[in-house]
Amino acid sequence: MDIKKLAETLHPLERKVLPVLAKTSSFSELIKHSGLKDVEVMRALQWLQNKGVVKLKDETKQVISFDKNGEQYAKQGLP
């Protein structure tokens, strides 16, 4: 697709996300610097992917945190 034609088809959300994408590819940073909601950024990225402008890479991150007892044991040691 011609760049000029592509530019004419961009949605306003896509237009806000693209300049930020030039600086960062972090989803949280895109939200922060674009001023958009997370769902708006995700929607814009999906539209850009459908147009062949970007390729999304999905990474899952597991986070484990202590509950109240775990925090106590971590500080004081196990009984």
Number of C-alpha atoms within 10 A of each C-alpha: 7 6 8 8 9 11 11 8 12 16 12 9 17 20 15 18 22 18 13 17 17 8 11 12 11 11 13 11 14 23 18 13 15 19 13 15 12 15 10 16 21 19 14 21 22 17 17 20 13 11 14 10 12 14 12 11 5 6 6 5 6 5 5 6 7 10 8 8 9 13 12 12 12 10 9 9 9 8 4
